[in-house]
Amino acid sequence: MNSMLAPSAAVAAAPLTTSTTAAPCIGRALVAAARLLLADIERGVRIGAPILRTAMISAFGGSDSEGAWDWKTAYDACEAAQILFLRKFGPAMRSRAGSPALLLAMLAKVASLLPTHTRRSEESQALQQFSTPIGLGFAASVAAAITPSDLVLEPSAGTGLLAILAELAGGRLVLNEPADTRAELLEHLFAGIAVTRHDAAHIHDHLDATLRPTVVLMNPPFSAAAHVDGRVADAALRHLSSALTRVAEGGRLVAITGARICPDNPCWRDAFIRLQERGRVVFTAAVDGRVYARHGTTMETRLTVIDRIPAEDPTVFPTPQALATNLTMLLDWVTRLVPPRPMVTPPPSGAAAPIAMRAAVPRPERGAVTSRISHAPAIDSIELAYEPIDWIPRGGGRITDALYEGYGLQSIRIPGSTAHPTRLVQSAAMASVAPPKPSYRPRLPAAIIADGLLSDAQLESVIYAGEAHGGHLAGSWMVDETFEIVSAAPEDAEGAVRFRRGWMGDGTGAGKGRQVAGILLDNWLRGRRRALWVSKSDKLIEDAQRDWSALGQERLLITPLSRFRQGTPIRLDQGILFTTYATLRSDAREEKVSRVCQIVDWLGADFDGVIVFDESHAMANAAGGKGERGDQAPSQQGRAGLRLQHALPERANPLRLRHRCHHGPQSRLRPTARALGWRGFPVRDARRVRPGD
């Protein structure tokens, strides 16, 4: 239940510093304070600062001035007391009310006994921790239409104010909360439920594959992302997209977001069109900011309901309701306008168990290509089946007088694959030679073949890239501490390294974005969950995300490096980092390390994933030389690209794609198992082209 970013006047006081003295078990201490407060709430006593302070001192064994707790933690205790109250009296309140409107009025009276949030901690500001007001949460739970047969996921569970409403409706709970203090509190409030602590923006990637909730209740951060400094405009949509992917077919997702996250907003319309390819928006209404006033903000919010059934026309959305000025109006709209839930097959009884924590994925050992799988992939996938074949030249081996010959797979056959949608050709010289027979078997989702998401030529690229990455270039080398100078060294020299072979891929026209996505996905399914994608322009991240999502993956796993200030750690557990050559050349300044060092620190010394050099001609001349006007200095972008490769010699899998123009058709680099080299390493490349470019 994290959200909000705009403070109200009530929160104008300076932020508090985080507590420096932690209780032995903060979750247990919070529940102890909540039980003390519960006795007052039961008697209808309003919880003021003196009562709250007394309860916290008693539970934590010290005061806030002594650092035993802070006031944001005290507000969490108040919310925990609210949960205990609803668990104790909620069924009777529901029975006595007889209607949602009367029950909402009862909940409002309970909420009025609790203090207004006027102070924050550093953590609450960084993570945008604004728990859901109980009345707004009740409206969301009514919209979800939870039944005892439902498995309810709350990806950012906060203190549990949404979870308790799902529990009272009879739903079984699946809880995730990335903040340690709140996760510990949830474990004490909801005994018997294992609370996971994943980044909820990627919840689908983290949860066990067999876990399919039928309902998702969520209040994600509006503009904050885990381990990212500064504002992230699409943070809420990242959470929505991942959670919607996880919910069962026919299930329902109900989300509380900022008011601007709406299909009618031109900034987000395309994102909602993509969402409607998987789930249909059936209701959306903005909510007056005064609803959140007691929780420390007056920012307007929005309640959105999405059913996990693809929309017939993703570009058509329901008419959004006007601003709900109060919760009574919102609840009336929900009860009248939200359609009944679709039919959904309940999950098997085994799915009602708490979330199974995903085991840590060990890094695959490098060795022979056939030994690179060290664990079972978490996503359903298969080993790509293909048959090596003996190539027989057409026409008795004779080539025509044309510059280019038609291209087709020469050394392998991939059963069930789809032909490339456009005609590919290759140079006449390369048409007379078949590429070597590979042995590498990529691991990809079955739908890649069944649905034709990658053509036969693109699958061939994935195969040959894996083949190339399985070996090293000849020789051993010494790299200086600046990563600038590389010199030959004896194999047994201390500190000597070897450079892993890379692969030079196709250019524009052969679907190089899909090829890159396929290579990244193969490595992703083998446990290599960090990768780097370098390109010419930051605008090209949209193309990268498009190609990654086209293979059924979460597009927002591709994150721009620009979200992390130079000199600060890149705090991403996993993902594909996207940057540009211009950014890569940013040197160290003042006390800030260079961008290359920042990236290398994130990838880690044992990094064995993929580095993509897209539009690699933008690196220009990295070695320098002589031109018509004398000596030419190496380009800064080329030097930065070399430093990055030199810093990660043993394990990194370089992938280089470029776009080269000739007087005739534009070139495509035909996939081969040749070693990829630059700055002194030999390169053999062929060309695959499409006439008319």
matplotlib code that plots the C-alpha trace (Angstrom):
import matplotlib.pyplot as plt

x = [0.0, 2.5, 1.5, 1.4, 4.0, 2.4, 2.3, -0.5, -0.2, -0.5, 2.8, 4.8, 7.0, 10.5, 11.0, 12.1, 15.3, 15.1, 15.3, 18.8, 17.8, 15.9, 13.8, 14.9, 11.7, 10.0, 7.1, 6.3, 6.7, 4.3, 1.7, 2.1, 1.5, -1.4, -3.0, -2.7, -4.3, -7.1, -8.4, -8.9, -10.5, -13.0, -14.1, -14.5, -11.5, -9.8, -6.1, -4.2, -0.4, -0.2, -2.0, 0.0, 3.3, 2.5, 1.7, 4.8, 7.1, 5.5, 5.9, 9.4, 11.0, 12.0, 10.9, 11.2, 13.7, 15.9, 15.6, 13.5, 10.9, 9.7, 6.3, 5.9, 6.3, 3.7, 1.3, 1.9, 1.0, -2.3, -3.0, -2.2, -4.7, -7.3, -6.6, -7.0, -10.3, -11.7, -10.6, -12.4, -15.6, -15.7, -18.0, -20.5, -20.3, -21.0, -24.0, -25.4, -24.9, -26.7, -25.5, -22.1, -23.1, -23.9, -20.7, -18.7, -20.2, -19.2, -15.6, -15.5, -16.3, -13.5, -11.0, -12.0, -10.6, -7.0, -4.6, -3.8, -0.4, 1.7, 5.3, 7.3, 10.5, 13.2, 12.1, 8.5, 9.4, 11.7, 9.2, 6.1, 4.5, 1.0, -1.3, -4.8, -7.5, -9.9, -12.9, -11.1, -9.8, -13.4, -14.6, -11.8, -12.7, -16.3, -15.2, -13.1, -16.2, -14.0, -15.5, -14.2, -13.0, -10.6, -6.9, -6.1, -2.7, -1.6, 1.8, 2.6, 0.8, 2.1, 0.6, -2.3, -5.3, -6.3, -5.4, -7.7, -10.7, -9.9, -9.7, -13.1, -14.6, -13.3, -10.4, -7.2, -4.2, -0.9, 1.1, 4.3, 5.9, 9.4, 10.0, 11.5, 9.7, 6.2, 6.9, 7.8, 4.6, 2.5, 4.1, 2.8, -0.6, -1.3, 0.1, 0.6, 1.1, 4.6, 5.2, 7.6, 9.8, 10.1, 10.2, 6.5, 7.2, 8.3, 6.0, 5.2, 8.8, 9.4, 6.4, 6.2, 5.0, 2.1, 0.7, -2.2, -4.3, -7.9, -8.0, -5.3, -5.8, -3.1, -2.0, 1.4, 3.9, 2.9, 6.3, 8.9, 10.8, 12.9, 16.6, 16.0, 16.8, 14.4, 10.9, 9.9, 6.8, 5.6, 6.2, 2.5, 2.1, 5.1, 3.3, 0.0, 1.5, 3.4, 0.4, -2.0, 0.3, 0.2, -3.6, -5.5, -7.5, -10.9, -9.6, -9.9, -7.3, -8.4, -5.8, -5.5, -3.2, -2.7, -5.6, -3.5, -3.0, -6.0, -6.6, -7.9, -4.5, -2.5, 0.7, -0.6, -3.1, -0.6, 0.4, -3.3, -3.8, -1.0, -2.6, -5.9, -4.3, -4.3, -7.0, -10.1, -10.5, -14.1, -14.2, -12.1, -12.9, -10.9, -11.2, -10.9, -7.7, -9.5, -10.1, -6.4, -6.0, -5.8, -3.0, -0.7, -1.5, -4.3, -3.3, -6.2, -6.2, -8.0, -9.8, -9.4, -10.9, -9.4, -10.7, -8.2, -9.9, -8.4, -10.4, -12.1, -10.7, -7.8, -8.2, -11.7, -12.1, -15.1, -16.1, -14.2, -16.4, -16.1, -14.3, -15.8, -15.9, -16.3, -16.3, -20.0, -20.2, -17.4, -19.0, -22.3, -20.6, -18.8, -22.0, -23.9, -21.3, -18.7, -19.9, -20.1, -16.9, -16.2, -16.2, -12.8, -11.7, -10.6, -7.0, -6.4, -6.5, -2.7, -2.5, -4.1, -0.8, 1.4, 3.8, 6.7, 9.8, 11.9, 15.2, 18.2, 19.4, 23.1, 25.2, 25.8, 29.3, 31.2, 32.6, 31.6, 28.5, 26.5, 27.1, 25.9, 22.5, 23.0, 19.4, 15.8, 14.4, 11.6, 9.7, 8.2, 10.7, 12.0, 15.3, 15.1, 15.2, 16.9, 18.8, 22.2, 22.2, 24.7, 24.3, 23.9, 24.5, 21.7, 22.3, 25.3, 27.2, 27.1, 26.3, 24.6, 26.0, 24.0, 25.6, 23.3, 21.8, 18.7, 19.3, 18.0, 19.2, 22.1, 23.6, 20.5, 16.8, 14.4, 11.2, 8.0, 9.8, 8.3, 10.0, 11.2, 8.4, 10.6, 13.1, 16.7, 19.6, 23.4, 26.4, 27.3, 30.6, 29.0, 26.3, 29.0, 30.0, 27.9, 28.3, 29.6, 27.2, 26.4, 25.9, 24.4, 20.8, 19.0, 16.3, 13.2, 9.4, 7.5, 5.3, 8.4, 8.1, 4.4, 3.3, 6.1, 7.4, 10.9, 11.5, 13.8, 16.5, 16.1, 16.2, 19.4, 20.9, 20.1, 21.7, 24.9, 25.2, 25.1, 27.6, 30.0, 29.6, 30.7, 34.3, 37.2, 39.4, 42.9, 45.6, 45.9, 46.0, 46.8, 44.5, 45.7, 43.6, 42.2, 40.9, 42.5, 45.7, 45.6, 48.9, 49.7, 50.7, 51.7, 48.8, 50.2, 50.9, 49.3, 46.3, 46.1, 42.6, 41.0, 38.3, 35.1, 34.1, 31.3, 28.9, 28.2, 24.5, 22.3, 21.6, 18.3, 15.7, 16.3, 14.6, 17.7, 15.6, 13.8, 17.1, 18.6, 15.5, 15.8, 19.4, 18.7, 15.7, 17.8, 20.3, 17.5, 16.0, 19.5, 19.6, 21.6, 19.3, 21.4, 22.3, 23.4, 22.0, 23.9, 22.5, 22.8, 19.8, 17.8, 14.7, 15.5, 14.6, 11.0, 12.0, 14.0, 11.0, 8.7, 10.8, 11.3, 7.6, 6.8, 8.4, 6.0, 8.2, 7.7, 8.7, 9.6, 12.4, 14.4, 15.4, 17.3, 20.6, 19.5, 17.3, 20.4, 22.6, 26.3, 28.3, 25.4, 24.9, 22.5, 20.2, 18.4, 18.3, 17.8, 16.9, 18.3, 20.0, 19.7, 22.1, 23.6, 27.2, 27.1, 26.3, 28.9, 31.7, 31.0, 34.3, 34.8, 34.4, 34.7, 33.9, 31.7, 32.9, 32.6, 29.5, 31.6, 32.7, 29.1, 27.9, 30.7, 30.0, 26.4, 27.1, 29.6, 33.0, 31.3, 28.9, 28.3, 25.4, 25.0, 26.3, 24.5, 26.3, 23.4, 24.1, 27.7, 29.0, 28.2, 31.4, 33.3, 37.0, 38.3, 41.9, 42.7, 44.8, 45.9, 43.5, 43.8, 44.6, 47.0, 46.6, 43.1, 42.5, 40.3, 36.7, 35.6, 32.6, 34.8, 37.3, 34.4, 33.1, 36.5, 36.9, 33.6, 34.7, 38.1, 36.6, 34.6, 36.8, 36.3, 32.5, 30.6, 29.0, 29.4, 26.8, 27.5, 25.0, 25.6, 24.1, 26.4, 25.6, 27.1, 26.3, 23.8, 21.6, 22.2, 24.2, 23.1, 25.6, 24.9, 25.1, 28.2, 30.1, 33.2, 34.9, 33.9, 36.8, 37.5, 40.6, 43.1, 40.9, 40.1, 36.5, 35.0, 31.6, 29.1, 26.2, 22.5, 20.5, 17.0, 16.9, 15.2, 16.3]
y = [0.0, 2.5, 5.6, 9.4, 12.0, 15.4, 16.5, 18.4, 21.4, 19.1, 17.5, 20.7, 19.9, 18.8, 15.1, 13.0, 11.1, 7.3, 5.7, 4.8, 2.4, -0.6, -2.8, -6.5, -7.3, -4.3, -6.2, -7.7, -4.3, -2.7, -5.3, -4.9, -1.1, -1.8, -4.0, -1.2, 1.2, -1.3, -1.1, 2.7, 2.3, -0.3, 2.3, 5.0, 7.0, 9.2, 8.4, 11.6, 12.1, 11.5, 8.1, 7.1, 8.1, 6.1, 3.0, 3.3, 3.8, 0.8, -1.4, -0.3, 0.3, 3.8, 7.1, 8.7, 11.2, 8.2, 6.8, 3.8, 4.7, 7.5, 8.9, 7.3, 4.0, 5.1, 5.7, 2.1, 1.0, 2.9, 1.1, -2.2, -1.4, -0.7, -4.1, -5.8, -4.0, -5.0, -8.6, -8.7, -6.7, -6.7, -9.6, -8.2, -4.7, -6.2, -8.2, -5.2, -2.7, -4.8, -2.6, -1.4, 2.3, 1.8, -0.3, 2.5, 5.0, 2.6, 2.4, 6.2, 6.5, 4.0, 5.9, 9.2, 7.9, 7.7, 10.6, 12.5, 11.7, 14.9, 13.5, 11.2, 9.2, 9.2, 5.7, 6.7, 9.6, 7.5, 4.7, 6.9, 5.0, 6.3, 3.5, 3.3, 5.0, 2.3, 3.8, 3.9, 0.4, -0.7, 0.8, -1.1, -4.4, -3.9, -3.3, -6.5, -8.6, -11.0, -14.4, -17.3, -19.0, -16.2, -16.1, -12.4, -10.9, -7.6, -6.8, -3.8, -4.8, -2.0, -2.4, -4.6, -2.2, -3.7, -7.2, -7.2, -6.2, -9.1, -11.4, -10.3, -11.0, -14.6, -14.4, -16.3, -14.0, -13.7, -10.8, -9.1, -6.0, -4.9, -2.7, -4.8, -3.1, -3.4, -6.9, -7.9, -6.3, -8.2, -11.5, -10.8, -9.5, -12.2, -15.3, -18.3, -16.3, -16.1, -12.5, -12.1, -9.0, -8.6, -5.5, -5.3, -3.6, -7.0, -9.2, -11.5, -12.4, -13.2, -15.3, -19.0, -19.9, -22.1, -19.2, -17.6, -15.2, -14.5, -11.0, -8.4, -5.4, -2.9, 0.6, 0.9, 3.8, 6.6, 7.7, 5.9, 2.8, 0.5, 1.4, 4.4, 7.9, 10.6, 10.5, 7.6, 8.8, 5.4, 3.6, 2.8, 1.4, -0.9, -2.3, -2.6, -4.3, -6.9, -7.7, -8.0, -10.5, -12.6, -12.6, -15.7, -15.5, -14.1, -12.6, -9.0, -6.3, -3.3, -0.5, 2.8, 5.1, 8.8, 10.6, 11.2, 7.4, 7.3, 6.0, 9.5, 11.1, 11.3, 10.5, 7.1, 6.1, 3.9, 2.2, 1.4, 0.2, -2.3, -3.3, -3.9, -6.5, -8.6, -7.1, -4.9, -1.7, -1.8, 1.2, 4.2, 7.2, 10.0, 10.6, 13.9, 14.4, 15.2, 11.4, 11.0, 14.0, 12.1, 9.9, 12.9, 14.1, 15.7, 14.4, 13.2, 9.5, 7.1, 3.8, 1.6, -1.9, -4.2, -7.7, -10.2, -10.7, -9.1, -6.3, -6.8, -3.4, -2.3, 1.3, 1.6, 2.5, 3.0, 6.6, 7.7, 9.0, 12.6, 13.4, 11.6, 14.3, 11.8, 8.1, 7.8, 9.0, 6.6, 3.6, 4.4, 4.5, 1.2, -0.6, 0.7, 0.8, -1.9, -4.9, -8.4, -10.4, -12.8, -16.5, -17.8, -21.3, -21.2, -22.2, -25.7, -26.1, -26.3, -22.8, -21.6, -22.2, -19.2, -18.0, -20.3, -18.2, -18.6, -20.2, -18.1, -18.7, -19.7, -18.2, -20.7, -22.1, -21.4, -24.2, -26.1, -24.7, -27.8, -27.4, -23.8, -24.8, -24.9, -24.6, -25.1, -21.8, -20.3, -19.4, -22.3, -22.8, -25.5, -26.2, -25.2, -28.3, -28.1, -30.4, -29.8, -30.5, -30.9, -27.9, -28.7, -25.6, -24.8, -25.0, -27.3, -24.8, -22.1, -18.6, -16.1, -12.8, -10.9, -9.2, -10.9, -14.3, -15.4, -16.4, -19.4, -21.5, -23.5, -25.6, -26.2, -26.9, -25.7, -27.8, -25.7, -22.4, -19.6, -18.2, -14.6, -12.2, -10.4, -11.7, -11.9, -12.1, -12.4, -11.5, -13.8, -14.8, -15.8, -17.7, -20.1, -21.0, -22.5, -21.4, -24.0, -26.4, -25.2, -27.3, -24.7, -25.1, -21.9, -22.1, -20.2, -20.2, -22.6, -19.8, -18.4, -21.2, -22.0, -18.4, -17.5, -14.7, -15.2, -16.2, -19.0, -16.5, -14.7, -18.1, -18.9, -15.7, -16.7, -20.1, -18.7, -16.0, -18.7, -20.7, -17.8, -16.8, -20.3, -19.7, -17.3, -15.4, -16.7, -15.6, -14.2, -10.5, -8.0, -5.1, -2.1, -0.5, 2.2, -0.5, 1.4, -0.5, -4.2, -6.1, -9.7, -12.0, -15.6, -17.8, -18.5, -14.8, -13.6, -11.4, -12.5, -12.6, -14.0, -12.3, -14.1, -14.3, -12.0, -12.1, -9.6, -9.6, -8.4, -4.8, -3.0, -5.0, -8.4, -7.6, -7.1, -5.9, -9.2, -11.0, -9.1, -9.8, -13.5, -13.6, -11.7, -14.0, -17.1, -15.8, -14.6, -18.1, -19.5, -17.3, -14.4, -11.7, -8.6, -7.3, -4.0, -2.6, 0.3, 2.2, 5.5, 7.4, 7.3, 7.3, 3.8, 2.4, 2.4, 0.1, -2.1, -2.4, -3.1, -6.0, -7.4, -7.3, -8.9, -12.1, -12.0, -10.3, -7.3, -4.3, -2.2, -4.6, -2.5, 0.5, 3.6, 4.3, 8.0, 7.1, 6.8, 9.8, 9.5, 8.4, 6.7, 2.9, 1.3, -0.4, -2.9, -6.5, -7.6, -6.1, -4.9, -1.5, 0.7, 3.5, 5.5, 5.8, 9.5, 8.6, 5.9, 8.3, 10.4, 10.4, 10.6, 14.1, 15.4, 12.5, 10.8, 7.6, 7.4, 5.9, 2.9, 2.2, 2.7, 0.1, -2.3, -2.1, -3.0, -5.8, -7.3, -9.0, -12.3, -10.9, -13.4, -11.9, -10.1, -6.6, -5.4, -2.8, -1.6, 0.7, 0.1, 2.3, 5.1, 4.1, 5.3, 4.9, 3.7, 3.2, 6.5, 6.6, 8.8, 10.8, 13.2, 16.0, 14.1, 12.1, 11.3, 10.9, 8.0, 8.8, 9.2, 6.9, 4.2, 4.4, 4.1, 1.0, -0.6, 0.2, -1.5, -4.6, -4.6, -4.4, -7.5, -9.8, -13.3, -13.7, -11.0, -12.0, -9.1, -8.7, -6.1, -4.8, -2.1, -0.4, 0.2, 2.0, 1.3, 2.7, -0.1, -1.9, -1.5, -4.3, -6.9, -9.0, -12.6, -14.7, -16.8, -18.6, -16.5, -14.7, -11.1, -8.8, -5.1, -3.0, -5.5, -8.7, -10.0, -10.0, -12.0, -10.9, -11.7, -9.7, -10.4, -7.8, -7.0, -5.4, -2.0, -0.6]
z = [0.0, -1.1, -2.9, -3.2, -3.7, -2.9, 0.7, 2.2, 4.5, 7.4, 6.5, 6.2, 9.1, 8.3, 7.7, 10.6, 10.5, 10.6, 13.9, 14.9, 17.7, 16.6, 18.8, 18.9, 16.9, 15.5, 14.2, 17.6, 19.3, 16.8, 17.4, 21.2, 20.8, 18.5, 21.2, 23.7, 21.3, 20.5, 24.0, 23.5, 20.1, 21.5, 24.0, 21.3, 22.7, 20.2, 19.8, 20.4, 20.7, 24.5, 24.2, 21.2, 22.8, 25.9, 24.0, 21.9, 24.9, 26.6, 23.6, 22.5, 25.9, 25.1, 23.7, 20.3, 21.6, 22.6, 19.1, 20.0, 17.4, 15.2, 14.6, 11.2, 13.0, 15.5, 12.7, 11.5, 15.0, 14.7, 11.4, 13.0, 15.7, 13.1, 11.5, 14.9, 15.5, 12.1, 12.5, 15.9, 15.0, 11.2, 10.8, 13.3, 11.6, 8.2, 9.5, 11.4, 8.5, 5.9, 3.0, 1.8, 2.3, 6.0, 6.5, 4.9, 7.5, 10.3, 9.0, 8.8, 12.5, 13.3, 11.1, 12.8, 16.1, 14.7, 14.4, 11.2, 9.8, 10.1, 10.2, 7.9, 8.0, 5.4, 4.3, 4.0, 1.7, -0.4, -0.9, -0.9, 1.9, 2.2, 3.5, 2.0, 4.0, 5.2, 3.4, 0.1, 0.6, 1.3, -2.0, -3.8, -2.1, -3.2, -6.7, -6.6, -5.5, -3.5, -2.7, -0.4, -3.6, -4.5, -4.0, -3.4, -4.1, -2.7, -4.3, -2.0, 1.1, 3.4, 6.9, 5.6, 5.4, 2.1, 3.1, 6.1, 3.9, 1.5, 4.6, 5.9, 2.5, 2.8, 0.3, 0.8, 0.9, -0.9, 0.5, -0.7, 0.9, 0.0, 3.1, 5.9, 8.8, 7.2, 6.0, 9.6, 10.9, 8.3, 9.4, 12.9, 11.9, 9.4, 11.1, 8.9, 5.7, 4.3, 3.3, 0.4, 0.0, -3.8, -5.8, -6.7, -10.0, -11.2, -9.1, -11.9, -12.4, -8.8, -7.7, -8.1, -11.6, -10.2, -8.2, -10.0, -7.9, -9.1, -7.6, -7.2, -4.8, -5.1, -4.2, -5.8, -5.5, -7.9, -8.9, -6.9, -7.9, -5.8, -5.7, -8.1, -7.1, -8.1, -9.7, -12.0, -13.9, -15.0, -11.7, -11.1, -14.6, -14.1, -11.1, -12.9, -15.9, -13.9, -11.6, -14.5, -16.2, -13.0, -12.4, -13.6, -16.8, -16.0, -12.7, -11.6, -10.7, -8.7, -8.4, -6.6, -8.5, -9.1, -10.9, -14.0, -14.6, -16.9, -20.5, -21.4, -20.6, -23.8, -21.9, -20.8, -23.6, -25.4, -22.2, -21.5, -25.1, -24.4, -21.1, -22.9, -25.1, -21.9, -19.7, -20.3, -18.3, -17.0, -14.6, -13.7, -11.6, -10.0, -6.2, -4.4, -2.5, 0.7, 1.0, 1.8, 4.0, 7.3, 5.8, 5.0, 1.5, -0.5, -3.9, -6.0, -6.7, -9.0, -8.7, -11.8, -12.3, -15.0, -15.8, -17.1, -20.5, -23.6, -24.9, -28.3, -29.4, -27.2, -28.3, -26.8, -23.1, -20.8, -20.2, -17.1, -14.2, -13.0, -9.8, -6.8, -4.1, -1.3, -0.6, -0.5, -4.1, -5.2, -3.5, -5.2, -8.6, -7.8, -6.8, -9.8, -12.6, -12.1, -14.0, -12.5, -12.6, -15.5, -14.8, -13.7, -12.8, -9.2, -8.5, -7.2, -3.4, -3.3, -4.6, -1.4, 0.4, 1.2, -1.5, -2.1, -1.9, -5.1, -4.4, -5.1, -8.7, -8.8, -11.6, -14.3, -14.6, -17.7, -19.6, -22.6, -24.3, -23.5, -19.7, -19.3, -17.8, -14.0, -12.9, -14.1, -15.4, -13.5, -16.7, -18.7, -21.5, -23.8, -25.4, -29.1, -31.3, -34.6, -36.9, -38.4, -42.1, -44.9, -47.2, -50.9, -53.1, -55.4, -59.1, -58.8, -56.8, -59.4, -58.5, -60.8, -62.1, -59.6, -56.6, -54.2, -53.8, -52.0, -48.3, -46.5, -43.6, -44.8, -42.0, -39.8, -40.1, -37.4, -37.4, -36.9, -37.4, -39.5, -42.6, -42.3, -43.4, -45.9, -48.5, -47.3, -49.6, -49.1, -51.1, -53.9, -52.3, -49.0, -50.8, -51.9, -48.4, -45.6, -42.0, -39.6, -38.0, -34.4, -31.3, -28.9, -28.0, -26.9, -24.2, -25.1, -24.3, -26.5, -27.8, -29.6, -32.1, -31.9, -32.5, -34.9, -32.6, -34.1, -37.7, -38.7, -39.6, -36.2, -34.4, -36.3, -34.9, -31.3, -32.0, -33.5, -30.8, -28.1, -30.0, -30.3, -26.6, -25.6, -26.4, -26.0, -28.4, -28.8, -26.4, -22.9, -22.1, -19.4, -18.8, -16.9, -14.1, -16.4, -18.8, -21.6, -22.3, -23.4, -23.9, -24.8, -21.8, -21.2, -20.3, -16.8, -16.1, -12.9, -13.6, -17.2, -18.7, -21.8, -23.9, -24.5, -28.1, -29.2, -32.1, -34.8, -35.7, -38.5, -39.4, -40.1, -42.0, -40.5, -37.3, -35.2, -32.2, -32.1, -32.5, -29.5, -27.5, -28.3, -27.2, -24.0, -23.3, -23.8, -21.2, -18.9, -18.7, -17.9, -14.8, -16.2, -14.9, -15.6, -19.1, -20.7, -23.9, -25.5, -28.4, -30.3, -28.9, -25.7, -27.9, -29.0, -25.6, -26.8, -29.7, -27.3, -24.9, -27.8, -29.0, -25.5, -24.8, -28.2, -26.8, -23.9, -21.4, -19.2, -21.3, -18.2, -17.2, -19.7, -17.5, -18.7, -17.0, -16.9, -13.9, -11.8, -11.2, -12.1, -9.1, -7.3, -7.1, -9.6, -7.2, -9.4, -8.4, -12.0, -15.4, -18.7, -18.3, -21.4, -22.1, -25.0, -26.3, -25.4, -21.8, -21.7, -22.4, -19.2, -17.3, -13.6, -12.2, -8.7, -6.5, -9.0, -10.8, -14.5, -16.1, -17.3, -13.7, -12.5, -14.9, -14.2, -10.5, -11.1, -13.4, -10.9, -11.3, -12.0, -14.6, -17.4, -19.2, -22.5, -23.5, -26.6, -28.7, -30.9, -33.8, -32.9, -35.8, -33.3, -31.4, -34.5, -34.5, -31.2, -32.3, -34.0, -37.2, -40.0, -42.2, -45.1, -42.6, -40.4, -37.3, -36.0, -32.3, -31.1, -30.5, -26.9, -27.5, -29.0, -26.1, -23.6, -25.4, -25.3, -21.6, -20.9, -22.8, -21.2, -17.7, -18.2, -20.2, -18.9, -18.8, -20.6, -23.9, -26.3, -29.0, -31.7, -34.3, -36.8, -39.8, -42.7, -45.9, -49.3, -52.7, -53.2, -50.7, -47.0, -45.4, -42.9, -41.1, -41.5, -38.3, -38.0, -35.3, -36.0, -33.1, -32.8, -32.4, -32.7, -32.0, -33.3, -33.1, -36.6, -37.8, -40.6, -41.5, -44.3, -45.4, -45.6, -47.4, -48.7, -52.1, -52.3, -49.0]

ax = plt.figure().add_subplot(projection="3d")
ax.plot(x, y, z, "-o")
ax.set_aspect("equal")
plt.show()
